Amino acid sequence: MRVAEIERDSSPENTLYWCRRIAKNIVRTGFSFTITEQPRFTRDLYPCYATFGRSHPERKSEMRSAIEYALDPSPEAEDVVSFLKGFGVWMIEAANDWLDLHNPARELALNLYEFPEEVRY
């Protein structure tokens, strides 16, 4: 995670850059957790958020914060770092758990499914 990049340079410009970039990655990663349930693909943030929220309702509010940061990043380093050290750490742990189950060898370009449709809203 790029928390160190924000802690190293907490200027508003640097914080905005990393906030948006990491938040987009979080939202899309959350969507990827659902790929084995529904073999669909999208890069659009809202469908990623909505699909994750249906599969993980207990984490929906935190993912809502991630999509808000992706669309309207915060220049406040302390707020962004706090979010990343909370939900961001959970996302890393959840990603590792998903990989342990579905890709323990950590193969690159793992072909789980054909994607018959792109999710659009």
N, C-alpha and C positions, 0 to 999 in steps of 0.2 A: 504494500500500500504506500501511497505517496505522502503520508502524513509528514515524513521527514522533510519533504520539499516545501511544505507550508511552514513547518516550524523553522526551517533554515532561513526562509525569506517570507515573512508574514505581511509583505506589502499588499495593498488591496489588489493590484494588478495580478500578482502571482497567485494570490488566494482565489481570485475569480477564475483564473485559468484552470487551476487544479480542481477547484470545486466542481465546475461544469464537467470537466473531463472524467473525473472519478465518479460523479453522480450518474452520468450516462452509462458508464461501465457497470455500476451497481444495478441499475434498472434492467439493462440487457442481460446481465448475469442472472438476475432473479427470474427472468423469462426462461432462460436456458434450463433452469431447474424443472420446468414443466414439459420439456421436449419429449420425455418418454411417455407422458400421459396423453399428449395431443401432438402428433408430429406436424407442427406448423412452424412457419418462420416469419419473422418480421424484425425490422430494425427500428420501427417507429416506437417511440417511447411510450405513448399512452397504451397501446395494446399490450406492450410488455408489462407495464404496471398493472393493468386490469387483469391479465391472465395470472400473474403472480399473486395478486390479491385474492383471487378465487381459490387458488391452491393453498395459500398460506395466509388465511384471514387474521391469524394472530400477529402477523408482521406487516399487515397492509398499511397501517398508519406510518410506520417507519419507511416503507417503500414510497409512500406518498411524499414524505419529506425528501427522499432521494429525487423523485421526479421534479419536485419544486426547485431543488438545488440545481438540477440539470437545466431547467428552463429559465430560472432566475437565480443565478449563483450569488452567493453572499461574499462580500469582501471582508467579512469578520472572521479572521483566522481562528479565534478561540471557539466560535460556534461550529465552524466546519470541522476542526480537529476533534471536538467533542463528539460530533455525529459520527465521524469516521472511526473513532476509538470505541464507539458503541456498536451501532448497526453495521459499520464496515467490517469490524472484527467478526461479528456474527456471520456476515456474508462469506468471509474467507473460510470460516470453519464449516459452513454449510456447503460451500463449493468443494472443499476437500472431502467431506462426507459423501457428496454426490459422486465425485470422481472415484473414491474408494469402492463404491458400489458398481458404477457403470463403466469405469475406465481405470482399473487399478494399475495398469501398465503405463498410464499417462500417454497413450498414443496420440500423436498429433493427427489432425484431419480424420478423426474417428467418424465413420459413416454409420450413424445410428439408423437413419431412415431416409427415404426419399421424402422430400417436402412437397406434397401434392398441391398445397395452396399457401399463399402468403396471407397472413392475418391482416385485415384492413378494417378500419372503423369509420 
